[in-house]
């Protein structure tokens, strides 16, 4: 059992290899995965998982299984030397000769892609640019970056990329207020997002991403979308060692009480006295130039040489698109 959509994506190769390992010795196992929000399970209908169900079980239901594996300890055992995938493999007791070159892989819902594609094509045509998913908000503030950091980054990339966001309704409203305050050239597409499968479909239609949210990072990595993952409280090695399309950028913050990575899960940031309202300063220690260089490195782009944007007046489009919400 495990919580977190991104975590469910990261564990996928371990589940696949676990199924193959048991099947090689006898009848294939009947694997049931317990997670929250089962309708958002990111890889439904795969042959190595027979059932997805909520984490909450009655005692009778729990006793109906021959083996119950608790995967939640990996949240507190991640280190710079051991990725979450390594920990999953150890807990499931998968043999050391399993296929290590086997990164997570997911496919978007084709119906949702068909529904969203006209909007994304329209944005490319109207802006003359590629689309960049820009996300500075995590579920917890101490894992979030400031909107000012993302504004600095997307401004440097604006010749080539039109930044967009797609988040859940509550978070989207907060981010839209930050977009307006900064007059940032970011288009909010959150009104077309209703669940995680919409997010996956939307990610499949962008050209690149920059994100602090590992739910987006893992989905983009499993889709093969190039981008940059920003890390503060946790080291990149705990999340993205297997994704060839992702460049991890690690904060090098040194504060009065904390030297990142602190590995703090839920309590918050010591530098802001664990205030749930304040963003941790560690992610803002990241140099925007490093993020731009990382994105150019993984995509092969050089935004300084893009000529398409010359067809448009940047000053006009910046003020117009800052309040553009779909």
C-alpha positions in Angstrom: 0.0 0.0 0.0 1.3 3.5 -0.9 0.1 7.1 -1.1 0.9 9.6 -3.8 0.3 9.4 -7.5 4.0 10.1 -8.3 5.1 7.4 -5.9 2.7 5.0 -7.7 4.5 5.8 -11.0 7.9 5.4 -9.4 7.1 1.9 -8.0 5.8 0.6 -11.3 9.0 -1.1 -12.5 9.4 -2.8 -9.1 5.8 -4.1 -9.3 6.4 -5.3 -12.9 9.6 -7.1 -11.9 8.0 -8.5 -8.8 5.2 -10.0 -11.0 7.7 -11.4 -13.4 9.9 -12.9 -10.7 6.9 -14.8 -9.0 5.6 -15.9 -12.4 8.9 -17.4 -13.4 8.7 -19.8 -10.4 5.0 -20.8 -10.7 1.5 -19.4 -11.3 1.4 -15.6 -11.8 0.4 -13.7 -8.6 -2.8 -11.8 -8.1 -1.5 -8.4 -7.2 -3.8 -5.9 -5.5 -2.5 -2.3 -5.1 -4.0 -0.1 -2.4 -3.8 3.7 -2.8 -5.8 6.8 -2.3 -8.1 8.2 -5.0 -8.1 5.0 -7.0 -9.8 6.6 -10.0 -6.6 8.5 -10.5 -4.4 5.4 -10.6 -1.9 6.3 -13.3 -1.5 3.0 -15.2 -4.8 1.2 -15.2 -5.4 -2.1 -17.0 -1.8 -3.3 -17.0 -1.4 -7.1 -17.0 0.7 -7.3 -13.8 -1.9 -5.7 -11.5 -5.3 -7.4 -11.1 -7.0 -4.9 -8.7 -6.7 -1.4 -7.4 -8.5 -0.5 -4.3 -8.6 2.1 -1.5 -6.2 2.0 1.3 -8.9 1.6 3.9 -9.7 -2.1 4.6 -11.9 -3.9 7.0 -10.1 -6.6 9.1 -11.9 -9.3 7.2 -10.7 -7.8 3.9 -7.2 -7.5 5.1 -7.1 -11.1 6.3 -8.3 -12.3 2.8 -4.8 -11.7 1.4 -2.0 -14.2 1.6 0.7 -11.5 1.8 0.3 -7.8 2.7 3.3 -5.5 1.9 3.6 -2.1 3.5 5.5 0.3 1.2 5.0 3.5 3.2 8.4 3.2 5.1 10.2 4.3 2.0 9.0 7.9 2.7 11.2 8.0 5.8 14.1 6.0 4.5 15.1 7.9 1.4 18.7 9.1 1.2 21.0 10.6 -1.3 22.5 7.2 -1.8 19.3 5.1 -2.1 16.5 6.0 -4.4 12.8 5.2 -3.7 13.0 2.6 -6.5 15.9 0.9 -4.7 13.9 0.8 -1.5 10.8 -0.6 -3.3 13.0 -3.3 -4.8 14.4 -4.2 -1.4 11.0 -4.3 0.4 9.6 -6.6 -2.4 12.7 -8.8 -2.2 13.3 -8.6 -5.9 16.5 -10.4 -6.9 19.5 -8.3 -7.7 19.6 -9.4 -11.3 16.2 -7.8 -12.2 16.0 -5.5 -15.2 17.5 -2.2 -13.9 17.1 -0.5 -17.3 13.4 -0.5 -16.9 12.1 3.0 -16.2 8.4 3.8 -15.4 6.2 4.1 -18.5 2.6 5.4 -18.7 0.2 6.2 -21.5 -2.3 9.0 -21.6 -6.0 8.3 -22.0 -6.5 8.8 -25.8 -10.0 10.3 -25.3 -8.7 12.9 -23.0 -5.8 13.7 -25.4 -8.2 14.1 -28.3 -10.3 16.5 -26.1 -7.3 18.7 -25.1 -5.3 18.7 -28.3 -7.2 21.4 -30.1 -6.6 23.8 -27.2 -2.9 23.1 -27.1 -2.6 23.4 -30.9 -4.4 26.7 -30.7 -2.0 28.1 -28.2 1.0 27.0 -30.2 -0.5 28.7 -33.3 -1.5 31.9 -31.5 1.8 32.3 -29.7 4.2 30.8 -32.2 6.0 29.1 -29.4 6.4 25.7 -27.8 4.5 25.0 -24.6 6.1 24.7 -21.2 4.4 23.3 -18.1 5.6 25.6 -15.3 4.8 24.5 -11.8 6.1 26.1 -8.6 3.4 24.7 -6.2 3.7 21.4 -4.3 1.0 20.0 -2.0 3.1 21.3 1.0 4.6 24.8 1.1 8.0 23.7 2.3 8.3 21.7 -1.0 7.1 24.7 -3.1 9.1 27.4 -4.8 8.2 31.1 -4.8 6.3 32.4 -7.8 9.1 35.0 -8.2 11.6 32.2 -9.0 9.4 30.7 -11.7 8.7 34.1 -13.1 12.4 34.7 -13.5 12.8 31.4 -15.2 9.9 31.6 -17.6 10.9 35.2 -18.5 14.3 34.0 -19.6 12.7 31.3 -21.7 9.9 33.4 -23.2 11.4 33.8 -26.7 10.9 30.0 -27.2 8.3 28.8 -24.7 4.8 29.9 -23.7 4.4 28.8 -20.1 1.2 27.2 -18.9 -0.1 25.7 -15.7 -2.7 23.1 -15.0 -3.5 22.3 -11.4 -6.5 21.4 -9.2 -9.0 24.1 -8.6 -7.9 25.3 -5.1 -4.2 25.5 -6.0 -5.0 27.0 -9.4 -6.8 29.9 -7.8 -3.8 30.7 -5.6 -1.4 30.5 -8.5 -3.7 32.7 -10.7 -3.5 35.4 -8.0 0.3 35.1 -8.1 0.3 35.3 -11.9 -1.7 38.5 -11.8 0.4 40.0 -9.1 3.6 39.5 -11.0 2.0 40.2 -14.4 3.6 37.0 -15.5 3.1 35.7 -19.0 1.7 32.4 -17.8 -1.6 30.9 -19.2 -3.8 29.1 -16.7 -5.3 25.9 -18.2 -6.6 24.5 -15.0 -10.3 24.8 -15.9 -9.9 21.8 -18.3 -8.3 19.6 -15.6 -10.6 17.4 -13.5 -8.4 14.5 -12.4 -4.8 13.1 -12.6 -5.6 11.5 -16.0 -6.3 15.0 -17.4 -3.0 16.1 -16.0 -1.2 13.2 -17.7 -3.0 13.9 -21.0 -2.1 17.6 -20.8 1.6 16.8 -20.0 1.7 14.5 -23.1 0.8 17.6 -25.2 3.4 20.0 -23.9 7.0 20.3 -25.2 8.8 20.6 -21.9 8.2 21.1 -18.2 9.7 22.7 -15.1 8.3 21.5 -11.8 8.7 21.2 -8.0 5.7 18.8 -7.8 6.8 15.2 -8.0 3.4 14.2 -9.2 4.1 16.1 -12.4 7.7 15.2 -12.5 7.0 11.4 -12.4 4.2 11.6 -14.9 6.4 13.7 -17.3 9.3 11.3 -16.8 7.2 8.2 -17.5 5.8 9.9 -20.6 9.3 10.9 -21.8 8.6 14.6 -21.7 11.9 16.6 -21.4 12.2 18.9 -18.5 13.8 20.1 -15.2 12.8 18.9 -11.8 13.6 21.3 -8.9 14.5 19.8 -5.5 14.8 21.3 -2.1 14.0 19.1 1.0 14.7 15.9 -0.8 17.7 15.0 -3.0 17.0 14.2 -6.7 18.5 10.8 -6.3 15.4 9.8 -4.2 13.1 10.5 -7.1 14.5 10.8 -10.7 17.6 8.5 -11.2 15.8 6.5 -13.9 14.3 9.2 -16.1 16.5 9.9 -19.1 14.4 13.0 -20.1 14.7 14.8 -16.8 17.5 17.1 -15.6 17.4 17.4 -11.7 18.4 20.7 -10.1 19.3 20.5 -6.5 19.1 23.5 -4.1 22.3 24.3 -2.3 20.7 26.3 0.5 22.6 26.8 3.8 20.5 28.5 6.5 20.6 29.1 10.2 18.9 25.8 11.1 19.0 23.8 7.9 21.4 22.6 5.2 19.4 21.0 2.4 18.4 18.3 1.9 16.5 18.1 5.2 14.4 15.1 4.2 11.4 16.6 6.0 8.1 15.1 4.9 5.2 16.9 6.5 6.3 19.0 9.4 7.5 21.9 7.3 10.6 24.1 7.1 12.6 24.9 10.1 13.9 28.1 8.5 10.4 29.6 8.7 9.7 28.1 12.1 7.5 25.4 10.5 4.9 27.9 9.4 2.4 26.2 7.0 1.8 29.4 5.2 5.4 30.3 4.3 7.4 28.9 1.4 10.7 27.3 2.3 13.7 29.5 1.2 15.7 26.5 0.0 14.2 26.2 -3.5 14.7 30.0 -4.0 18.5 29.3 -3.7 18.3 27.7 -7.1 19.9 29.9 -9.8 17.4 30.5 -12.6 20.3 30.4 -15.1 21.0 26.8 -14.1 17.4 25.8 -14.7 17.5 27.4 -18.2 20.7 25.7 -19.0 19.3 22.4 -17.8 16.3 22.7 -20.0 18.3 23.7 -23.0 20.6 20.8 -22.4 17.8 18.2 -22.3 15.8 19.7 -25.2 18.7 20.9 -27.4 17.0 24.3 -27.6 18.6 27.7 -27.4 15.9 30.2 -26.6 18.2 33.1 -27.5 18.2 32.1 -31.2 14.5 31.6 -31.7 13.2 33.8 -34.4 9.5 32.9 -34.3 8.9 35.3 -31.4 10.0 38.2 -33.5 6.6 38.0 -35.2 4.9 39.1 -32.0 5.1 42.1 -29.7 6.3 40.6 -26.5 5.2 43.6 -24.4 1.6 43.4 -25.8 1.4 39.6 -25.3 2.9 39.7 -21.8 0.2 42.0 -20.5 -2.6 40.3 -22.4 -1.6 36.7 -21.5 -1.0 37.4 -17.8 -4.8 37.5 -17.2 -5.6 34.8 -19.8 -7.4 31.9 -18.1 -9.1 29.1 -20.0 
